[in-house]
Amino acid sequence: MAEKSVRAVIKVGSNVLTGRDSMLDSGVMESIVDQIASLRNAGIEVILVSSGAVASGRSIVRSLRKLDSVSARQLYSSVGQARLINRYYELFDRHGIVCGQVLTTKESLSTRDHYLNQMNCMTVMLENGVIPVINENDTISVTELMFTDNDELSGMVASMMNADCLVILSNVDGIYNGNPDSPGSSVIKEIRPGDNVSGFIGTGKSSFGRGGMLTKYRIAAKVADEGIEVVIANGKKKDILQEILLHKSSDCTRFIPAERPISHIKKWIAHSDGFAKGKIRINEGAMLALAGEKASSLLPVGVTSVEGDFEKGDIVLILSPEGKTIGMGKVSMDSARASECIGMKGRKPLIHYDYLYME
C-alpha cells in the first residue's frame, strides 16, 4: 500500500475518541497521532477528519436550561472544538509536526468556487508540511445545512483532495454479515464495485455521533465508485493505521475502488446531492441511455418533468420514471427554459455528460 498510496484521509469517529464517561480518551488520541506520525515517516501524506468536539464540550459544560439539539451542538462544540484542536496540536508537536484547524460547513462547499477554495487551502497546508485537522463547524451549522455526519464530510474531502485511500475508524472491526454481537457473524473483508451488502447492516446510530454503519457503508461505496479505496476499521485497536496502510491487514472491511476513476468535477457533483436546487424526471429510454456503457448526455427529449427553481449551472437531481434519485448533474439552462424544452428533439443537452454523475 505504501508504494502507491501517497495521500490518505483518516476519519476518526466520536466513539473512537471518547470513553464510556463521554470524556475525551487522551490515550486513544495519543495513539492515533503517534500512528499518523509513523505514516508520515513512511512517506504517506495524511489529512485528518476528526469528530469529538461535541462530546468533548458536553463533558465539561452543563447548560442552565434544557436546549434543543441545534443549540446544544453549538454550545458544546464551541468549547469542545477549542479543547480538541489544542490537544491535537500538543500531541503532533511532540513529533515535530505542525497541524492546522480547518472548520467547514456543508453550505460553504455548495458552489464550485467555494469547493475549490477549500481544496486550495488544504493543498497549501500539505505542501508546507502541515496536517489539516478537519471538522464540521457545528457552532454555525443548522439542521438542514449539516452534513449527515463526519463520514459524509470525510468522503467529500477524500474526493476533493484526490486521496488514494479513505480510512474510516469506528469502534467495530468493519461491516459484518450479521449482528456483530452474534457468534456466527464475521467481518466482510472485501466489498467490490456492484456489491450490495446494505441488507446486513442495522440502522442504529452511534452513542455520540450522528451517523451509523449504514451511513458509513453508503459513503464508502460512493467514494470507492470514484476510484478511491475505502477501509472501515476499529480505531481502538493497537497500530490499526499501520496495519491497514502499511501491512494490508485483513482485519477490516475494504472497499475495492472502481478501475476507472471519474473526473474531478464529477467527484464534486457526486457529493453535491445535498445542494440540489431542482429535480429532473426522465423516461425509460433516457434512463437506459444514461446507464449504458456509451457516454451519453441528458437531452430534453428524455425529460418528462422539471421541478424546482434553478439557474444555469446549478446542481439538480435526476429521477427515474418512478421518482427514485438515480443521479445528479450541472444544468446548462434555467428551470423556465428547461420546462419549455421538455420532450423536444434536436435541442442541446440539458446536462452534458462531462457534468453528469449517475449513481
C-alpha positions in Angstrom: 0.0 0.0 0.0 2.8 2.5 0.9 4.3 2.5 -2.6 1.2 3.7 -4.3 -0.9 5.3 -1.6 0.7 8.7 -1.0 -2.3 10.5 0.4 -4.7 9.1 2.9 -7.7 10.8 4.5 -8.3 9.4 8.0 -11.6 9.9 9.7 -11.9 9.3 13.5 -15.3 9.0 15.0 -16.6 10.2 18.3 -17.0 6.7 19.7 -13.3 6.1 19.0 -12.1 9.3 20.7 -14.3 9.1 23.8 -14.6 6.7 26.7 -17.7 5.4 28.4 -17.7 8.5 30.6 -18.1 10.7 27.4 -14.7 12.3 28.1 -12.0 12.5 25.5 -9.8 9.5 25.7 -6.3 11.0 25.8 -4.6 7.7 25.3 -6.5 6.9 22.1 -5.8 10.4 20.7 -2.1 10.0 21.5 -2.1 6.6 19.8 -3.7 7.9 16.7 -1.3 10.9 16.5 1.7 8.5 17.0 0.4 6.3 14.2 -0.1 9.3 11.8 3.5 10.5 12.6 4.7 7.0 11.7 2.8 7.1 8.4 4.3 10.4 7.6 7.8 8.9 8.1 6.8 6.1 5.7 6.0 8.7 3.0 2.2 8.8 3.4 0.6 12.2 3.3 -2.3 12.4 5.9 -5.4 14.5 6.2 -7.3 14.0 9.5 -11.1 14.4 9.8 -11.8 14.3 13.5 -15.1 14.2 15.4 -15.2 14.7 19.1 -15.8 18.4 19.6 -19.4 18.0 20.8 -18.6 15.1 23.0 -15.6 17.0 24.4 -17.7 20.1 25.2 -20.6 18.1 26.7 -18.2 16.6 29.2 -17.2 20.0 30.7 -20.2 22.3 30.2 -23.5 22.0 32.0 -26.3 24.0 30.5 -28.5 26.0 32.8 -31.6 25.1 30.8 -32.8 22.4 28.5 -31.5 23.0 25.0 -32.8 21.9 21.6 -30.5 19.7 19.6 -29.0 22.5 17.5 -28.4 24.9 20.4 -26.8 22.0 22.3 -24.4 21.3 19.5 -23.5 24.9 19.1 -22.8 25.3 22.8 -20.8 22.1 23.3 -18.8 22.4 20.1 -17.8 26.0 20.8 -16.0 24.8 23.9 -15.1 21.3 22.8 -13.5 22.2 19.4 -11.0 24.5 21.1 -10.1 21.8 23.6 -9.9 19.2 20.8 -7.6 21.1 18.5 -5.4 22.2 21.4 -4.8 18.6 22.3 -4.0 17.6 18.7 -1.6 20.5 18.5 0.2 19.4 21.6 0.4 15.7 20.5 1.6 16.5 17.0 4.2 19.0 18.3 5.9 16.1 20.2 6.7 14.7 16.8 7.8 18.0 15.4 4.7 18.1 13.2 2.5 21.2 12.8 -1.2 20.7 12.4 -3.8 23.3 11.4 -7.5 23.5 12.0 -10.0 23.5 9.1 -13.6 24.1 10.1 -16.2 23.9 7.3 -19.9 23.7 6.7 -22.0 21.9 4.0 -23.2 25.3 2.8 -19.6 26.5 2.3 -19.0 23.7 -0.2 -22.2 24.2 -2.1 -20.6 26.2 -5.0 -17.7 25.2 -7.2 -15.7 28.3 -6.3 -16.1 27.6 -2.6 -15.3 24.0 -3.1 -12.1 24.9 -5.0 -11.1 27.5 -2.3 -11.4 24.8 0.4 -9.3 22.4 -1.8 -6.6 25.1 -2.3 -6.4 25.8 1.4 -5.7 22.2 2.2 -3.3 21.8 -0.7 -1.2 24.7 0.6 -1.2 23.2 4.1 0.0 19.9 2.8 2.7 21.5 0.5 4.1 23.1 3.6 4.1 20.0 5.8 1.0 21.0 7.8 -1.5 18.3 8.7 -5.1 19.5 8.2 -7.4 18.6 11.1 -10.9 19.0 9.7 -14.3 19.1 11.4 -17.7 20.5 10.7 -18.2 23.9 12.2 -21.1 22.9 14.4 -21.2 26.4 16.1 -22.9 27.8 12.9 -24.4 24.8 11.3 -28.2 24.4 11.4 -30.1 21.2 10.9 -30.9 21.5 7.2 -27.3 22.5 6.4 -25.5 19.9 8.4 -23.5 17.0 6.9 -25.1 13.7 7.8 -22.0 13.3 10.0 -18.2 13.4 9.5 -18.4 10.2 7.4 -20.1 12.3 4.7 -17.5 15.1 5.2 -14.6 12.7 5.0 -15.9 11.2 1.8 -16.2 14.7 0.3 -12.6 15.6 1.5 -11.2 12.3 0.1 -12.8 13.0 -3.2 -11.8 16.7 -3.3 -8.2 16.0 -2.4 -7.8 13.1 -4.8 -6.9 10.8 -2.0 -5.6 7.3 -2.6 -7.4 5.9 0.4 -10.1 6.9 2.9 -9.9 5.2 6.3 -13.0 5.4 8.5 -12.2 4.5 12.1 -15.1 3.3 14.1 -15.5 1.2 17.3 -16.1 -2.0 15.4 -13.9 -4.0 13.1 -15.9 -3.3 9.9 -19.1 -4.3 8.3 -20.4 -7.7 9.5 -22.5 -10.2 7.6 -25.0 -10.2 10.6 -25.4 -8.8 14.0 -21.9 -8.0 15.3 -22.8 -9.5 18.7 -23.9 -12.8 17.3 -21.3 -15.6 17.5 -21.8 -16.6 13.9 -21.2 -13.2 12.4 -17.9 -12.2 10.8 -16.4 -9.1 9.2 -16.9 -8.8 5.4 -13.3 -8.5 4.2 -13.9 -7.0 0.8 -16.7 -5.2 -1.0 -16.3 -4.8 -4.7 -18.0 -2.4 -7.2 -21.5 -3.5 -7.7 -21.8 -5.5 -4.4 -24.7 -4.6 -2.2 -24.4 -5.6 1.4 -26.8 -3.0 2.9 -29.2 -5.7 3.9 -26.7 -6.9 6.5 -26.5 -3.5 8.2 -28.6 -2.3 11.1 -29.9 1.3 11.2 -28.7 2.2 14.7 -26.6 5.3 15.3 -23.5 5.7 17.4 -23.7 7.0 21.0 -22.0 10.3 20.5 -22.0 10.9 16.7 -24.9 11.4 14.3 -24.2 8.6 11.9 -24.1 4.8 12.0 -22.7 1.9 9.9 -25.3 2.3 7.2 -24.1 5.9 6.6 -20.5 4.7 6.5 -21.4 2.0 4.0 -23.2 4.4 1.7 -20.4 7.0 1.8 -17.7 4.3 1.4 -19.5 2.7 -1.7 -19.8 6.1 -3.3 -16.2 7.1 -2.8 -15.0 3.7 -4.0 -17.0 4.1 -7.1 -15.0 7.3 -7.7 -11.8 5.2 -7.8 -10.7 5.7 -4.1 -10.0 2.7 -1.8 -12.0 2.9 1.4 -11.4 1.0 4.6 -13.7 0.7 7.7 -11.8 -0.5 10.7 -11.7 -0.4 14.6 -9.8 2.7 15.7 -9.4 1.3 19.2 -7.1 -1.4 18.0 -3.3 -1.0 18.5 -1.4 0.3 15.5 -4.5 -0.1 13.3 -3.4 2.6 10.8 -0.1 0.9 10.2 -1.8 -2.5 9.8 -4.2 -1.0 7.2 -1.9 1.3 5.2 1.5 -0.4 5.5 0.8 -4.1 6.1 -2.6 -4.6 4.3 -4.3 -6.1 7.3 -7.5 -8.0 6.5 -9.0 -7.3 10.0 -11.3 -4.7 8.5 -13.7 -4.1 5.6 -12.0 -2.9 2.4 -14.0 -1.3 -0.5 -12.2 -2.1 -3.7 -12.1 1.0 -5.9 -13.6 1.2 -9.4 -10.9 0.7 -12.1 -11.8 3.9 -14.0 -11.8 6.9 -11.7 -14.2 9.7 -12.6 -13.1 13.3 -13.3 -12.5 15.9 -10.5 -15.6 17.9 -11.4 -17.8 14.7 -11.4 -16.4 14.0 -7.9 -17.7 17.4 -6.8 -21.1 16.7 -8.4 -21.3 13.2 -6.8 -21.2 14.8 -3.4 -23.5 17.7 -4.2 -26.9 16.0 -3.8 -27.5 18.0 -0.7 -27.1 21.2 -2.7 -29.5 20.3 -5.4 -31.9 23.2 -6.5 -34.3 21.1 -8.5 -35.3 17.7 -9.9 -35.4 16.3 -13.5 -37.6 13.3 -14.1 -36.7 11.2 -17.1 -38.3 8.4 -19.2 -37.3 4.8 -19.6 -35.4 5.5 -22.8 -33.3 8.2 -21.3 -32.6 6.1 -18.2 -31.3 3.2 -20.3 -29.1 5.6 -22.4 -27.6 7.1 -19.3 -27.0 3.8 -17.7 -25.3 2.3 -20.8 -21.6 1.9 -21.5 -21.5 4.7 -24.0 -21.1 8.2 -22.7 -24.5 9.9 -23.0 -25.7 13.4 -22.1 -29.2 14.1 -20.8 -31.3 15.5 -23.7 -34.6 17.3 -23.3 -36.3 14.6 -25.4 -35.9 12.2 -22.5 -37.3 14.5 -19.8 -40.8 14.1 -18.6 -41.0 16.8 -15.8 -39.0 19.6 -14.2 -39.3 20.6 -10.5 -37.8 23.5 -8.6 -36.5 26.9 -9.4 -32.9 26.7 -10.6 -30.4 28.7 -12.6 -28.0 27.7 -15.3 -25.0 26.0 -13.6 -27.0 24.7 -10.6 -27.0 21.1 -9.4 -30.2 19.1 -9.9 -31.2 15.6 -9.1 -32.1 13.1 -11.8 -35.1 10.9 -11.1 -36.2 7.7 -12.6 -39.7 7.3 -14.1 -40.8 6.0 -10.6 -39.3 9.0 -8.9 -36.1 7.4 -7.4 -32.9 9.5 -7.4 -30.5 7.9 -9.9 -28.0 10.7 -10.4 -27.3 14.4 -10.4 -25.7 16.9 -12.7 -25.0 20.6 -13.5 -27.7 22.0 -15.8 -27.0 24.0 -18.9 -30.2 26.2 -18.7 -32.5 27.6 -16.0 -35.7 25.9 -14.9 -38.0 28.0 -17.1 -36.1 27.2 -20.2 -35.8 23.5 -19.2 -39.6 23.3 -18.8 -40.1 24.8 -22.2 -37.9 22.1 -23.8 -39.5 19.0 -22.1 -39.8 16.2 -24.6 -38.3 18.2 -27.6 -35.9 16.7 -30.1 -32.9 18.4 -31.6 -32.1 20.6 -28.5 -28.8 20.9 -26.8 -28.2 18.7 -23.8 -29.9 19.7 -20.6 -26.9 18.1 -18.7 -23.7 17.4 -20.6 -22.0 14.1 -20.0 -19.0 15.9 -18.5 -21.2 17.3 -15.8 -23.3 14.2 -15.1 -22.9 11.7 -12.3 -25.0 8.5 -12.2 -25.3 6.5 -9.0 
